[in-house]
Amino acid sequence: MRFSRAASAALLGGLLLASAATAAAEALPDPSVGRKLKEAGYKYQVDDDGDYRLILELDDGRTQLVFVRSPVETFGSHRVREIWSPAYMAGGDAFPALVANRLLEASADLKLGSWVKQGRHAMLVVKIDANAPAAALDEAVSAAAVVADSMEMELADDPDADEF
């Protein structure tokens, strides 16, 4: 089947519009997340991507940045929400081998979450059921903050630094 240039242009334009509409919809915050975070007692901001940005104060006076993502990922019948928390930023595009290996080792010991490379950052990503109640979201956010802050202290050149 051959398309004329006009039909091809119209199809491409329609796909681009649909893609833009999908991207715009993904940038909207999921209101159910906001309700659950409020129920759990969190203060937050919504970023440009529609994700919920929290800065948690930890018991030792440190703080930790945590994002609760608005988009829901799916795999078969599973609907998953991600909670991200950074712990390390590489000086270049690649992590030093010792850092990468330490993150892999740490992932093996985690009961909730795992370490991933997101650009130049090492992020702890906790995945929970997208419809998890506020209490489960609270546990996941707390776990992400504590684990990421601990790794930040371990990997930092200055353990007293608190970048994230």
Secondary structure as GFF3:
##gff-version 3
##sequence-region A 1 164
A	DSSP	alpha_helix	5	26	.	.	.	ID=ss1
A	DSSP	alpha_helix	31	39	.	.	.	ID=ss2
A	DSSP	beta_strand	45	46	.	.	.	ID=ss3
A	DSSP	beta_strand	52	57	.	.	.	ID=ss4
A	DSSP	beta_strand	63	68	.	.	.	ID=ss5
A	DSSP	beta_strand	73	75	.	.	.	ID=ss6
A	DSSP	beta_strand	78	89	.	.	.	ID=ss7
A	DSSP	alpha_helix	97	109	.	.	.	ID=ss8
A	DSSP	beta_strand	114	118	.	.	.	ID=ss9
A	DSSP	beta_strand	121	129	.	.	.	ID=ss10
A	DSSP	alpha_helix	134	155	.	.	.	ID=ss11
###
